[in-house]
Amino acid sequence: MDKTACFTVGIVGASGAVGQELLRLLEERNFPISTLRLFASARSAGKTVEFKGRPVVIEEARPGVFAGVDVAFFAAGGKVTRALAPDAVKAGCLVIDKSSALRMDPDVPLVIPEINPEALRSHKGIIANPNCSTAVALMGLWPLHKRFGLKRYIASTYQSVSGAGAEGVRELEAQVTAHANKAPLQKKVFPYQIAFNLIPQVDTFGPDGYTGEESKMMLESRKIMGLPNLPVSATCVRVPVERAHSISINAEFEKPVTVAAAREAIAAFPGAALVDDTAKGVYPTPLDFSRVVKCGVGRIRLDTALPNGLAFWVSGDNLWKGAALNAVQVAELMVRDGLLRPKSALAAV
């Protein structure tokens, strides 16, 4: 990455869970920033956030604020993206969006850098970040697809409460505390009590009985992997885990599979860490892969129901690879490949 060029970077939704992770990662990974602009709702405007030891004042996210911004990370939901992303693009700002608003737009690349970086060359000002469960699942599926040719997959997710934002984390903590104190448990974020429970609903139900999260896994997997007719069946479940999603996957492939070859493919893939020694009881867990760049893949075994099938388990940080980290990696790759340059540098040419 060219760190001689420095960028004016914006974060829309800077006060939210993903926005906070973006700040942390931009600092830890030393992204080349000359000026940082933070945007949020009117109620957060005026508050300050520390970045590299200095306070940065949050501004109200509204039309007209993106002049001079080179790249803006949007992490404030689909409504905000639809309202403000076109204005940012008009101002010459690259938008990297976390919401689901534009993921399936044919003019908007949906990118995981380890899988389809070539799609970055065809953007028209907006790049979409995948859904958290899709991103984590594909860290296990993609290297196996490259080795064996993916035919279809079935997934059951175990999604942490942080996927519902900071409010989801607070609700779990409050319910656990209430339970310990033998007090009534209150619920606002989730449709059922989440403490000591599982909720087989993430997002709203569609007419086919699948939730939005489940449909996203199917549609986004097809687009990112370039497999428009890939059969996918997902069941998405919210679990009482604070951070990092886990996914159980059963996949069928075109070519004969072996566990040894599957392990080799996973171990060689830059987005995954092979954690697979069942003889010693070693496999990935959400705690082990919270705030970790790679996603852990383990429990790899031959599927007993699918021909040329593999069953395996993936754990990955939904706020990192499923959100903020993937967005930062997109920006880093674009800088490295000369696809993103500061406006000041372009004006000087």
DRENDO-1510 file (C-alpha; in Angstrom, 1 decimal, always signed):
<recs>
REC; n; res; u; v; w
REC; 1; MET; +0.0; +0.0; +0.0 .
REC; 2; ASP; +1.3; +3.4; -0.9 .
REC; 3; LYS; +1.6; +5.2; +2.4 .
REC; 4; THR; +3.3; +8.3; +0.8 .
REC; 5; ALA; -0.2; +9.4; -0.3 .
REC; 6; CYS; -2.5; +10.5; +2.5 .
REC; 7; PHE; -6.2; +10.7; +2.3 .
REC; 8; THR; -9.1; +12.6; +3.8 .
REC; 9; VAL; -11.2; +9.8; +5.2 .
REC; 10; GLY; -14.8; +10.0; +6.4 .
REC; 11; ILE; -16.8; +7.6; +8.6 .
REC; 12; VAL; -20.6; +7.8; +8.4 .
REC; 13; GLY; -22.0; +6.2; +11.5 .
REC; 14; ALA; -18.9; +6.9; +13.6 .
REC; 15; SER; -20.7; +6.5; +16.9 .
REC; 16; GLY; -22.0; +3.1; +16.2 .
REC; 17; ALA; -20.5; -0.4; +16.8 .
REC; 18; VAL; -19.0; -0.8; +13.3 .
REC; 19; GLY; -17.9; +2.9; +13.2 .
REC; 20; GLN; -16.0; +2.4; +16.4 .
REC; 21; GLU; -14.3; -0.7; +14.9 .
REC; 22; LEU; -13.4; +1.2; +11.8 .
REC; 23; LEU; -11.7; +3.9; +13.9 .
REC; 24; ARG; -9.7; +1.2; +15.8 .
REC; 25; LEU; -8.7; -0.6; +12.6 .
REC; 26; LEU; -7.7; +2.5; +10.7 .
REC; 27; GLU; -5.4; +3.4; +13.5 .
REC; 28; GLU; -4.0; -0.1; +14.2 .
REC; 29; ARG; -3.4; -0.8; +10.5 .
REC; 30; ASN; -1.9; +2.7; +9.9 .
REC; 31; PHE; -4.1; +3.6; +7.0 .
REC; 32; PRO; -2.6; +6.7; +5.3 .
REC; 33; ILE; -4.9; +9.5; +6.7 .
REC; 34; SER; -4.2; +13.2; +6.5 .
REC; 35; THR; -7.6; +14.3; +7.8 .
REC; 36; LEU; -10.3; +12.3; +9.5 .
REC; 37; ARG; -14.0; +13.4; +9.3 .
REC; 38; LEU; -16.5; +11.7; +11.5 .
REC; 39; PHE; -20.3; +11.9; +10.8 .
REC; 40; ALA; -23.3; +10.7; +12.7 .
REC; 41; SER; -26.9; +11.7; +13.5 .
REC; 42; ALA; -27.7; +15.1; +14.8 .
REC; 43; ARG; -27.9; +13.8; +18.3 .
REC; 44; SER; -24.3; +12.7; +18.2 .
REC; 45; ALA; -23.0; +15.8; +16.5 .
REC; 46; GLY; -20.6; +17.8; +18.6 .
REC; 47; LYS; -19.3; +14.8; +20.6 .
REC; 48; THR; -15.7; +14.0; +20.4 .
REC; 49; VAL; -13.9; +10.7; +19.6 .
REC; 50; GLU; -10.2; +10.1; +20.1 .
REC; 51; PHE; -8.1; +9.0; +17.2 .
REC; 52; LYS; -4.3; +8.6; +17.5 .
REC; 53; GLY; -4.4; +10.5; +20.7 .
REC; 54; ARG; -6.3; +13.5; +19.4 .
REC; 55; PRO; -10.0; +14.4; +19.7 .
REC; 56; VAL; -12.1; +14.5; +16.6 .
REC; 57; VAL; -15.4; +16.2; +16.7 .
REC; 58; ILE; -18.4; +14.4; +15.2 .
REC; 59; GLU; -20.3; +16.3; +12.5 .
REC; 60; GLU; -23.9; +15.8; +11.5 .
REC; 61; ALA; -24.2; +13.5; +8.5 .
REC; 62; ARG; -26.1; +15.5; +5.8 .
REC; 63; PRO; -25.8; +16.5; +2.2 .
REC; 64; GLY; -23.0; +18.7; +1.3 .
REC; 65; VAL; -20.4; +17.5; +3.9 .
REC; 66; PHE; -18.4; +15.3; +1.6 .
REC; 67; ALA; -16.6; +17.9; -0.4 .
REC; 68; GLY; -12.9; +17.2; +0.0 .
REC; 69; VAL; -13.4; +13.7; +1.4 .
REC; 70; ASP; -11.5; +11.0; -0.6 .
REC; 71; VAL; -13.1; +7.9; +0.8 .
REC; 72; ALA; -16.1; +7.5; +3.2 .
REC; 73; PHE; -16.9; +4.4; +5.0 .
REC; 74; PHE; -20.7; +4.2; +5.5 .
REC; 75; ALA; -21.8; +2.2; +8.6 .
REC; 76; ALA; -25.2; +3.8; +9.4 .
REC; 77; GLY; -27.8; +1.6; +7.7 .
REC; 78; GLY; -29.5; +1.4; +4.4 .
REC; 79; LYS; -31.7; +4.5; +4.9 .
REC; 80; VAL; -28.7; +6.7; +5.4 .
REC; 81; THR; -26.8; +5.1; +2.5 .
REC; 82; ARG; -29.7; +5.8; +0.1 .
REC; 83; ALA; -30.0; +9.4; +1.4 .
REC; 84; LEU; -26.3; +10.4; +1.4 .
REC; 85; ALA; -24.2; +8.0; -0.8 .
REC; 86; PRO; -25.3; +9.7; -4.1 .
REC; 87; ASP; -24.3; +13.1; -2.7 .
REC; 88; ALA; -20.9; +11.7; -1.6 .
REC; 89; VAL; -20.3; +10.2; -5.1 .
REC; 90; LYS; -21.3; +13.5; -6.7 .
REC; 91; ALA; -18.7; +15.2; -4.6 .
REC; 92; GLY; -16.0; +12.8; -5.9 .
REC; 93; CYS; -15.9; +10.7; -2.8 .
REC; 94; LEU; -15.5; +6.9; -3.0 .
REC; 95; VAL; -18.2; +5.2; -0.8 .
REC; 96; ILE; -17.5; +1.9; +0.9 .
REC; 97; ASP; -20.9; +0.8; +2.3 .
REC; 98; LYS; -21.7; -1.7; +5.0 .
REC; 99; SER; -25.4; -1.7; +4.6 .
REC; 100; SER; -27.5; -4.0; +2.4 .
REC; 101; ALA; -29.0; -1.2; +0.5 .
REC; 102; LEU; -27.0; -1.5; -2.7 .
REC; 103; ARG; -25.4; -4.9; -2.5 .
REC; 104; MET; -27.4; -6.5; -5.3 .
REC; 105; ASP; -27.3; -3.4; -7.5 .
REC; 106; PRO; -25.6; -4.6; -10.8 .
REC; 107; ASP; -23.6; -1.4; -10.9 .
REC; 108; VAL; -22.3; -1.8; -7.4 .
REC; 109; PRO; -19.4; -4.3; -6.8 .
REC; 110; LEU; -19.9; -6.5; -3.8 .
REC; 111; VAL; -16.4; -7.3; -2.7 .
REC; 112; ILE; -14.3; -9.5; -0.4 .
REC; 113; PRO; -10.7; -8.7; -1.3 .
REC; 114; GLU; -9.5; -12.3; -1.0 .
REC; 115; ILE; -12.2; -13.5; -3.4 .
REC; 116; ASN; -13.1; -11.0; -6.1 .
REC; 117; PRO; -10.7; -8.0; -6.0 .
REC; 118; GLU; -11.0; -7.6; -9.8 .
REC; 119; ALA; -14.6; -6.3; -9.2 .
REC; 120; LEU; -13.1; -3.1; -7.7 .
REC; 121; ARG; -12.0; -2.0; -11.1 .
REC; 122; SER; -15.6; -1.6; -12.3 .
REC; 123; HIS; -17.0; +0.6; -9.5 .
REC; 124; LYS; -19.0; +3.8; -10.2 .
REC; 125; GLY; -18.3; +5.4; -6.9 .
REC; 126; ILE; -19.8; +2.9; -4.5 .
REC; 127; ILE; -18.5; -0.4; -3.3 .
REC; 128; ALA; -20.6; -2.7; -1.1 .
REC; 129; ASN; -19.4; -4.7; +1.8 .
REC; 130; PRO; -21.1; -8.1; +2.2 .
REC; 131; ASN; -23.4; -9.3; +5.0 .
REC; 132; CYS; -21.5; -10.5; +8.1 .
REC; 133; SER; -22.7; -14.1; +7.9 .
REC; 134; THR; -21.9; -14.3; +4.2 .
REC; 135; ALA; -18.4; -12.9; +4.6 .
REC; 136; VAL; -17.5; -15.4; +7.4 .
REC; 137; ALA; -19.0; -18.4; +5.5 .
REC; 138; LEU; -17.1; -17.6; +2.3 .
REC; 139; MET; -13.8; -17.6; +4.1 .
REC; 140; GLY; -14.3; -21.4; +4.4 .
REC; 141; LEU; -16.2; -22.0; +1.2 .
REC; 142; TRP; -14.1; -20.1; -1.3 .
REC; 143; PRO; -10.8; -22.0; -1.0 .
REC; 144; LEU; -12.8; -25.3; -1.2 .
REC; 145; HIS; -14.6; -24.0; -4.3 .
REC; 146; LYS; -11.3; -23.2; -6.0 .
REC; 147; ARG; -10.1; -26.8; -5.2 .
REC; 148; PHE; -13.2; -28.9; -5.8 .
REC; 149; GLY; -15.9; -26.7; -7.5 .
REC; 150; LEU; -18.8; -25.8; -5.3 .
REC; 151; LYS; -22.1; -27.3; -6.4 .
REC; 152; ARG; -24.4; -26.2; -3.5 .
REC; 153; TYR; -24.2; -25.5; +0.2 .
REC; 154; ILE; -26.5; -25.6; +3.3 .
REC; 155; ALA; -25.7; -23.4; +6.3 .
REC; 156; SER; -26.8; -23.0; +9.9 .
REC; 157; THR; -25.5; -19.8; +11.5 .
REC; 158; TYR; -24.8; -19.0; +15.2 .
REC; 159; GLN; -24.8; -15.2; +15.1 .
REC; 160; SER; -23.6; -13.1; +18.0 .
REC; 161; VAL; -25.7; -10.3; +19.5 .
REC; 162; SER; -23.2; -7.7; +18.4 .
REC; 163; GLY; -24.7; -8.2; +14.9 .
REC; 164; ALA; -27.6; -6.2; +16.2 .
REC; 165; GLY; -25.4; -3.4; +17.3 .
REC; 166; ALA; -24.3; -2.2; +20.7 .
REC; 167; GLU; -28.0; -2.3; +21.8 .
REC; 168; GLY; -27.9; -6.1; +21.3 .
REC; 169; VAL; -24.9; -6.5; +23.4 .
REC; 170; ARG; -26.4; -4.4; +26.2 .
REC; 171; GLU; -29.6; -6.4; +26.1 .
REC; 172; LEU; -27.8; -9.7; +26.6 .
REC; 173; GLU; -25.7; -8.3; +29.4 .
REC; 174; ALA; -28.8; -6.7; +31.1 .
REC; 175; GLN; -30.7; -10.0; +30.9 .
REC; 176; VAL; -27.8; -12.0; +32.3 .
REC; 177; THR; -27.5; -9.5; +35.2 .
REC; 178; ALA; -31.3; -9.6; +35.8 .
REC; 179; HIS; -31.3; -13.4; +35.8 .
REC; 180; ALA; -28.5; -13.5; +38.4 .
REC; 181; ASN; -30.4; -11.0; +40.6 .
REC; 182; LYS; -33.7; -12.9; +40.1 .
REC; 183; ALA; -35.2; -9.8; +38.5 .
REC; 184; PRO; -37.6; -9.7; +35.5 .
REC; 185; LEU; -35.8; -9.9; +32.2 .
REC; 186; GLN; -36.6; -7.1; +29.7 .
REC; 187; LYS; -36.5; -7.4; +25.9 .
REC; 188; LYS; -36.5; -4.6; +23.3 .
REC; 189; VAL; -34.0; -5.5; +20.7 .
REC; 190; PHE; -34.8; -9.2; +20.1 .
REC; 191; PRO; -38.2; -10.8; +19.7 .
REC; 192; TYR; -37.5; -13.3; +22.4 .
REC; 193; GLN; -35.3; -13.4; +25.5 .
REC; 194; ILE; -31.7; -13.9; +24.2 .
REC; 195; ALA; -30.0; -14.8; +27.5 .
REC; 196; PHE; -29.8; -18.6; +27.8 .
REC; 197; ASN; -31.8; -19.0; +24.6 .
REC; 198; LEU; -31.6; -19.3; +20.8 .
REC; 199; ILE; -33.7; -17.3; +18.4 .
REC; 200; PRO; -34.0; -18.8; +14.9 .
REC; 201; GLN; -34.8; -15.4; +13.4 .
REC; 202; VAL; -32.3; -12.8; +12.1 .
REC; 203; ASP; -34.1; -10.1; +10.2 .
REC; 204; THR; -37.7; -10.2; +9.1 .
REC; 205; PHE; -39.5; -13.1; +7.4 .
REC; 206; GLY; -40.2; -13.1; +3.7 .
REC; 207; PRO; -43.2; -14.7; +2.0 .
REC; 208; ASP; -41.2; -17.8; +1.3 .
REC; 209; GLY; -40.5; -18.3; +5.1 .
REC; 210; TYR; -36.9; -17.3; +4.8 .
REC; 211; THR; -35.6; -14.3; +6.7 .
REC; 212; GLY; -33.8; -11.4; +5.1 .
REC; 213; GLU; -30.5; -12.7; +6.5 .
REC; 214; GLU; -31.0; -16.1; +5.0 .
REC; 215; SER; -31.8; -14.6; +1.6 .
REC; 216; LYS; -28.8; -12.4; +1.8 .
REC; 217; MET; -26.5; -15.4; +2.2 .
REC; 218; MET; -27.9; -17.0; -0.9 .
REC; 219; LEU; -27.9; -13.9; -3.2 .
REC; 220; GLU; -24.6; -12.4; -1.9 .
REC; 221; SER; -22.7; -15.8; -2.2 .
REC; 222; ARG; -23.8; -16.0; -5.8 .
REC; 223; LYS; -22.7; -12.5; -6.7 .
REC; 224; ILE; -19.3; -12.6; -4.9 .
REC; 225; MET; -18.3; -16.0; -6.1 .
REC; 226; GLY; -19.6; -15.5; -9.6 .
REC; 227; LEU; -22.0; -18.5; -9.4 .
REC; 228; PRO; -25.4; -17.0; -10.3 .
REC; 229; ASN; -27.3; -20.2; -10.0 .
REC; 230; LEU; -25.7; -21.6; -6.9 .
REC; 231; PRO; -28.2; -23.4; -4.7 .
REC; 232; VAL; -28.0; -22.2; -1.1 .
REC; 233; SER; -30.2; -23.0; +1.9 .
REC; 234; ALA; -29.5; -21.1; +5.2 .
REC; 235; THR; -31.0; -21.0; +8.6 .
REC; 236; CYS; -29.8; -18.0; +10.6 .
REC; 237; VAL; -29.9; -18.2; +14.4 .
REC; 238; ARG; -29.1; -15.5; +17.0 .
REC; 239; VAL; -27.2; -17.0; +20.0 .
REC; 240; PRO; -26.2; -15.5; +23.4 .
REC; 241; VAL; -22.6; -14.8; +22.3 .
REC; 242; GLU; -21.3; -11.3; +22.5 .
REC; 243; ARG; -19.0; -11.2; +19.4 .
REC; 244; ALA; -18.1; -13.3; +16.4 .
REC; 245; HIS; -20.4; -15.4; +14.3 .
REC; 246; SER; -20.0; -19.2; +13.7 .
REC; 247; ILE; -21.4; -21.2; +10.8 .
REC; 248; SER; -22.0; -24.9; +10.3 .
REC; 249; ILE; -21.7; -25.7; +6.6 .
REC; 250; ASN; -22.5; -28.8; +4.5 .
REC; 251; ALA; -21.3; -28.4; +1.0 .
REC; 252; GLU; -21.4; -30.5; -2.1 .
REC; 253; PHE; -18.7; -30.2; -4.8 .
REC; 254; GLU; -18.3; -31.2; -8.4 .
REC; 255; LYS; -15.0; -33.1; -7.9 .
REC; 256; PRO; -14.2; -35.9; -5.4 .
REC; 257; VAL; -13.1; -34.5; -2.1 .
REC; 258; THR; -10.7; -35.6; +0.7 .
REC; 259; VAL; -10.3; -34.1; +4.1 .
REC; 260; ALA; -6.5; -33.9; +3.6 .
REC; 261; ALA; -7.0; -31.8; +0.4 .
REC; 262; ALA; -9.6; -29.7; +2.0 .
REC; 263; ARG; -7.2; -28.9; +4.9 .
REC; 264; GLU; -4.5; -28.0; +2.4 .
REC; 265; ALA; -6.8; -25.6; +0.6 .
REC; 266; ILE; -7.9; -23.9; +3.8 .
REC; 267; ALA; -4.4; -23.6; +5.2 .
REC; 268; ALA; -3.2; -21.9; +2.0 .
REC; 269; PHE; -6.0; -19.4; +1.8 .
REC; 270; PRO; -5.0; -15.9; +3.2 .
REC; 271; GLY; -8.4; -15.3; +4.7 .
REC; 272; ALA; -8.6; -18.4; +6.8 .
REC; 273; ALA; -6.8; -20.1; +9.7 .
REC; 274; LEU; -6.9; -23.9; +9.8 .
REC; 275; VAL; -7.8; -24.9; +13.3 .
REC; 276; ASP; -8.7; -28.6; +12.9 .
REC; 277; ASP; -7.4; -31.3; +15.2 .
REC; 278; THR; -10.4; -33.2; +16.6 .
REC; 279; ALA; -8.1; -35.8; +18.2 .
REC; 280; LYS; -7.0; -33.1; +20.5 .
REC; 281; GLY; -10.3; -31.4; +20.7 .
REC; 282; VAL; -9.1; -28.4; +18.7 .
REC; 283; TYR; -11.5; -26.3; +16.6 .
REC; 284; PRO; -12.5; -22.6; +16.2 .
REC; 285; THR; -14.7; -20.8; +18.7 .
REC; 286; PRO; -16.1; -17.3; +18.7 .
REC; 287; LEU; -14.0; -16.3; +21.7 .
REC; 288; ASP; -10.8; -17.4; +19.9 .
REC; 289; PHE; -11.7; -15.4; +16.7 .
REC; 290; SER; -13.0; -12.2; +18.2 .
REC; 291; ARG; -10.8; -9.3; +17.0 .
REC; 292; VAL; -8.8; -11.7; +14.8 .
REC; 293; VAL; -8.1; -10.9; +11.1 .
REC; 294; LYS; -8.6; -14.4; +9.8 .
REC; 295; CYS; -11.6; -16.6; +10.2 .
REC; 296; GLY; -11.1; -20.0; +11.8 .
REC; 297; VAL; -12.1; -23.2; +9.9 .
REC; 298; GLY; -12.3; -26.6; +11.5 .
REC; 299; ARG; -14.3; -29.7; +12.2 .
REC; 300; ILE; -13.6; -30.7; +8.5 .
REC; 301; ARG; -15.0; -34.1; +7.7 .
REC; 302; LEU; -16.6; -36.0; +4.8 .
REC; 303; ASP; -20.3; -35.3; +4.7 .
REC; 304; THR; -22.3; -38.5; +5.2 .
REC; 305; ALA; -25.4; -37.3; +3.3 .
REC; 306; LEU; -24.0; -35.4; +0.3 .
REC; 307; PRO; -22.0; -36.9; -2.6 .
REC; 308; ASN; -18.6; -35.3; -2.9 .
REC; 309; GLY; -19.6; -33.5; +0.3 .
REC; 310; LEU; -17.7; -31.8; +3.2 .
REC; 311; ALA; -19.0; -30.7; +6.5 .
REC; 312; PHE; -17.1; -28.0; +8.4 .
REC; 313; TRP; -17.3; -25.1; +10.9 .
REC; 314; VAL; -16.2; -21.5; +10.5 .
REC; 315; SER; -15.9; -18.8; +13.2 .
REC; 316; GLY; -15.1; -15.2; +12.4 .
REC; 317; ASP; -15.5; -11.7; +13.9 .
REC; 318; ASN; -18.7; -10.2; +12.5 .
REC; 319; LEU; -17.5; -6.7; +13.3 .
REC; 320; TRP; -14.2; -7.2; +11.6 .
REC; 321; LYS; -14.3; -9.5; +8.6 .
REC; 322; GLY; -18.0; -9.3; +8.6 .
REC; 323; ALA; -17.9; -5.5; +8.5 .
REC; 324; ALA; -15.2; -3.0; +9.4 .
REC; 325; LEU; -12.1; -5.0; +8.6 .
REC; 326; ASN; -13.4; -6.1; +5.1 .
REC; 327; ALA; -14.1; -2.4; +4.3 .
REC; 328; VAL; -10.7; -1.3; +5.4 .
REC; 329; GLN; -9.1; -4.1; +3.4 .
REC; 330; VAL; -11.0; -2.9; +0.3 .
REC; 331; ALA; -9.6; +0.6; +0.8 .
REC; 332; GLU; -6.1; -0.7; +1.4 .
REC; 333; LEU; -6.2; -2.8; -1.8 .
REC; 334; MET; -7.4; +0.1; -3.8 .
REC; 335; VAL; -4.6; +2.3; -2.6 .
REC; 336; ARG; -2.1; -0.4; -3.3 .
REC; 337; ASP; -3.3; -1.0; -6.8 .
REC; 338; GLY; -3.6; +2.7; -7.6 .
REC; 339; LEU; -7.4; +2.6; -7.8 .
REC; 340; LEU; -7.8; +5.2; -5.0 .
REC; 341; ARG; -5.7; +8.4; -5.0 .
REC; 342; PRO; -6.2; +11.6; -3.0 .
REC; 343; LYS; -8.0; +14.4; -4.7 .
REC; 344; SER; -5.1; +16.7; -3.9 .
REC; 345; ALA; -2.8; +14.4; -5.9 .
REC; 346; LEU; -5.2; +14.2; -8.8 .
REC; 347; ALA; -5.6; +18.0; -8.9 .
REC; 348; ALA; -1.8; +18.4; -9.1 .
REC; 349; VAL; -1.5; +16.1; -12.2 .
</recs>
